[in-house]
Amino acid sequence: MAPFTTFIAIDWSGQAVERPKGLAVARCTEGSTAPELIDRNWSRHDILDYLAHLAASNTRALIGLDLSPAFPFHDEAAYFPGW
């Protein structure tokens, strides 16, 4: 298996709004000394698009997510309103 060349860290905020203030993405490439925060007002859909772009460009990325391990069983549309 080829080695990873890119490392992505995602802070997946649990805030139930379209663009949570806590969403954050950092990236580090092979040979970098530290990850860099990608300064952007992220939405969860933006992050999905970003990851899809990485996959489409055949980027060998190791991706880590800081998130709740499970959604509530029955949220009555409160956890992600309108979804």
C-alpha positions as CSV (number, residue, x, y, z in Angstrom):
1,M,0.0,0.0,0.0
2,A,1.3,3.5,-0.9
3,P,1.9,5.8,2.1
4,F,-0.4,8.6,3.0
5,T,0.7,12.0,1.7
6,T,-2.0,14.2,3.4
7,F,-3.4,14.2,6.9
8,I,-6.7,15.8,7.6
9,A,-8.2,16.5,11.1
10,I,-11.9,17.5,11.3
11,D,-13.6,18.9,14.4
12,W,-17.2,18.0,13.7
13,S,-19.3,20.3,15.9
14,G,-22.5,18.9,17.3
15,Q,-24.2,22.4,17.1
16,A,-27.5,21.9,15.2
17,V,-27.2,24.8,12.7
18,E,-26.1,24.9,9.1
19,R,-22.7,26.4,9.7
20,P,-21.6,25.6,13.2
21,K,-18.9,27.9,14.6
22,G,-17.1,24.8,15.9
23,L,-16.5,23.1,12.5
24,A,-12.9,23.1,11.7
25,V,-10.6,21.4,9.2
26,A,-6.8,21.2,9.4
27,R,-4.4,19.8,6.8
28,C,-0.9,18.6,6.9
29,T,1.1,17.3,3.9
30,E,4.0,14.9,3.9
31,G,7.1,16.7,5.0
32,S,5.2,19.5,6.8
33,T,6.1,20.1,10.4
34,A,2.6,21.0,11.6
35,P,-1.0,21.0,10.4
36,E,-2.5,24.2,9.1
37,L,-6.1,25.2,9.9
38,I,-8.0,25.9,6.7
39,D,-9.6,29.2,7.5
40,R,-13.2,29.0,6.2
41,N,-16.7,29.2,7.4
42,W,-17.4,25.5,6.9
43,S,-20.8,23.7,6.6
44,R,-21.0,19.9,6.9
45,H,-21.8,19.8,3.2
46,D,-18.7,21.9,2.4
47,I,-16.6,19.3,4.3
48,L,-18.2,16.5,2.3
49,D,-17.4,18.3,-1.0
50,Y,-13.8,18.9,0.2
51,L,-13.4,15.2,1.0
52,A,-15.0,14.2,-2.3
53,H,-12.5,16.4,-4.1
54,L,-9.6,14.8,-2.3
55,A,-10.9,11.3,-3.3
56,A,-11.5,12.4,-6.9
57,S,-7.9,13.7,-7.1
58,N,-6.6,10.4,-5.8
59,T,-5.1,12.1,-2.7
60,R,-3.8,9.5,-0.3
61,A,-5.3,11.0,2.9
62,L,-5.6,9.8,6.4
63,I,-8.6,11.5,7.9
64,G,-9.4,11.9,11.6
65,L,-12.8,13.0,13.0
66,D,-13.5,14.5,16.4
67,L,-17.2,13.7,16.8
68,S,-19.8,12.0,18.8
69,P,-19.6,8.2,18.2
70,A,-23.4,8.0,17.7
71,F,-26.4,10.1,16.9
72,P,-29.4,10.0,19.3
73,F,-31.7,7.1,18.5
74,H,-34.7,9.3,18.2
75,D,-34.1,13.0,18.0
76,E,-37.6,14.3,17.0
77,A,-35.9,16.5,14.4
78,A,-34.0,18.4,17.1
79,Y,-30.5,17.1,16.5
80,F,-30.4,18.2,12.8
81,P,-33.5,20.3,12.2
82,G,-34.8,20.2,8.7
83,W,-32.6,17.2,7.7
